[in-house]
Structures are given as structure tokens and as C-alpha cells.
Amino acid sequence: MLLGASGAVFGLTGLYLLLRNKVVQTKLHRFLTILSIVLITSEVFDIANGVKDNIGHWAHIGGVIGSIIIFISYKYVKRNRV
């Protein structure tokens, strides 16, 4: 059994990637964008290679996918609001 909030942190990482065009681009934002892409790519490779350790790789990917679904749903509801 795994326990922690890392899936939520990865969800925030995914949300940052979706919203990064809305902020002023500085060196920090470029660094965070690259870091986010590297972390997500690392998780995908760990899952693809079947890494067996005590890290919730699927929870991380689920956090990113969940943030994308919530972001798209929010945009859809906001656009179709009467």
C-alpha cells in the first residue's frame, strides 16, 4: 500500500503545463516547464519499463490526467454557461 500526496503534486504539475502560456515567461517559468516535462516523461518511462519500487507511478500519471480532465471540463462548463 502506498500513501502520500504525490499524485496531487503531479496534478498541479499537469495544470501548470496547461496554464503556462497565461503567465509572463521568465527563466523560472522556463525551468518549471522543462522540469514538469522531464518528471512526467520519467514517470511514463518508469511505467513502460515496469519499474518495481515503492513509488506510486500510476498515481502520478493519474494526477496529471485528472488535472487535464478537470481543466477541460472547467473550460467547457465556463463556455456553455447560460
N, C-alpha and C positions, 0 to 999 in steps of 0.2 A: 504494500500500500504506500502510495506517495501522498505527501501533504505539503501544501505551500501555495503561494500566490503567484508563482512564476508564469502561469498561463495568463493571468490578468495583466502582468507586466508585458508579456508578448502581445497581448491585445492592444495595449497602449502603443506599442511599437508599430503595429499594423495601422493603427489610427493615425499616428504621426506621419507615416508614409503617405496616407491618403490626404492629409491636410497640409503637407509640407509646402505646397505651392501657394498657400494662403499667408505665409509668413515671409518677412524680409530675409533674403538669403545672406547669411553671414558664414564665416568659417565654421562656427559652431553648428549651424544647421546642415552644412555640407558634411561635417564629420558625423552628425547624428544620422543622416540619411545613409551614408556608407556603412556605419555601424549596424543600423537596422537591417539593411540588405544582407550584410555578412552573417548576422545572427540567424535570420530566417533561412538563408541558404544553408548554413551549417546544420540547422535542425532537419531540413529536408534531406541532406546527405546522410545524417545520422540515422534517420528512419529508413532511407533506401538501403543503407548498408547493414541494417539490422543490429545496430549497436545495443548491447545489453548492459545497462548500468542503472543506477537508481535515480535517473532523471526522467521526468515526465515529458518526453519529446512530443507525444501526441497531444498533451495538454497545451504545450507551447503553440503547436500548429492550430489547435482548436481555438486558442485565444486570438490568433491572427485572423482566422476565418470568421470567428464570431464578431470581431470588430468590423470586418468588411461587410458582413451581413447587416449589422446594426447601422452602419454608416449609409449603406444603400437604402435600407428601409426608411431611415430618417429623411433622406433626400426625397424619396418617393412620397412619403406622407406630407412633408412640407410643401411639395409642389402641387399635390392634389387636394390640399385643404380648401374647404369652401369658405 
